[in-house]
């Protein structure tokens, strides 16, 4: 089955023994490690307890799968459910893991994670299609993810403070948690976080985000888009993932453009967006609605679909394909 953030939170509050294994994967290293720790602590509060927790590498399991079988079937000398954590699990072990779970009577919880897996990986498909397994994808923190973390702090936030936090925090959960912990320490016994407090305490951790590139392109800023895209690639992001972000951005513009066609004002049309735009994005987004009418947006969407197809089929470097698309789209914004 597929776990989202809500399912993870519910599992941590009340573990389900019918779930024998959880696979956590994706590009957000910080979120992966934080999720694994939270899931493990739902079974055993002390992760240093050698009787309750086993931590082994995926490489050693690949060399000797019997090591994992022995750990998974072992009973704790202290009683209770054990946790087995496998670091950087190999996709080649999917059949072996399925066989082990089918044959074992153990109620231990197997937690596996890897940063090189994606939705096409055999292990991910296995986890998401099995009733006794779960797959949880961890990708870059978006604004809604940051807001979800903020709600769990016990602090209250002014609206402007939340928006500044979303603009300053990074895509990586571990970095964000560190910054939020710094904020909690600064607050002491106080509870309400204001814009001034965020500006004083939280340094700008943001990377060159896909959202920044989308806004530069749709604003018609060729030089800015090119510079941001180079930084985006230097940070290890995949070029083709940016195409998806562009498609999402264009779809948001189309939704609002449809509202304008029905006679809505720009402010009324923007209310259709979920989640709401950050305040510092509103002026640019409204400008884009004036530059990009419905027919022009539909043409842009066709271009993006073609680019995504080309990235997967032509064998040409994805970076070159996407770079040309960004410049082409930015040029179209000003016509």
C-alpha positions, 0 to 999 in steps of 0.5 A: 500500500501507499503511505502518505504523510497522514498514514505515516502519522497515524501509524506512528500514533498506533502501529498496525501489526498487519504491516510487516515492512515499510520502504522509505525512498526518494531524494529528500535524505533528511525526510527519509532519515527523520521518517525512519527514526519516527517509525522505529520509535513507534515500536522502540523508544530507545533506538540504541537498545540492541535487544529491540533494534537491529541496524544493518546495511543493504550491502551486507544483506545483498551479500548474505540475505540470511543475515536479514532473515535471522534478524527478522525472525529473532525474538527480543530477550526482553519481549515485545516487537523488534525493529530491523532497519536496513540502510540503502536496501538494494532493489535486487532483493524484492523477491527475497523480501517477499518470500521472507515475509510470506514464510515468516510468522514474526511480528517484527517491523522491517524498515528499509530505506534507499535514496536511489529508488523511484516509482519504477523500482521493483521494491517500490512496486512490491511495497505499494502493491502488498497488503502487508507492506507500505511504500513512502516516497520522500521528495523535496519539502514543499510549502505544504510539507513545511506547514505540516511540520510547523503545526507539530511544533506547538507554536502559533505563527502569524500568516506572514511568518509562515510565508517567510519561513516557507521562502527561507527553509530548504527542500531538505527535511533535516535542514528544516528541522534543525532551523525549526529547532533553533526557532523553538529554542529562541522562543523559550516559553513564548508561543506566537512567532511573528514575521520579525522573529523569523527574519531575525532567527531563520537564515535563508536555506533555500536552494534553487527551487523548481518553483523559482525557475517556473516563475522566471520562465513564465515571467519571460526572464530568460537570463534568470531562468538559465542561471537558476537552471544551472544552479538547479542542476549543480545541486544534483536535481534531475532536469526532467523533474523540472518539466513536471513542475512546469506542467503543474505551474501551467495547470495552475495558471489554466485554472485561474485563466478559466475563472477569468473567462467566467468573469472572475477578478484576478483575486477571485481566480487566485482563491481557487488555488490549493494550497494558496499562493505565498504572498510574495508570489501573487504579483508575479502570478497575476502578471503571468495571467495577463501574459498567458491567455488560455490558448497560449497556456494550452500550447505551452502544455503541449510543448511540455508534454512533447519535451517530457516524451523527448527526454524519455525517448530520443536519447539526447541529454535531458539537460539540453532538451529542458534548457532549450524548452525553458528559453523557448517558453521564456521567449513566448512569455514576451510575445 
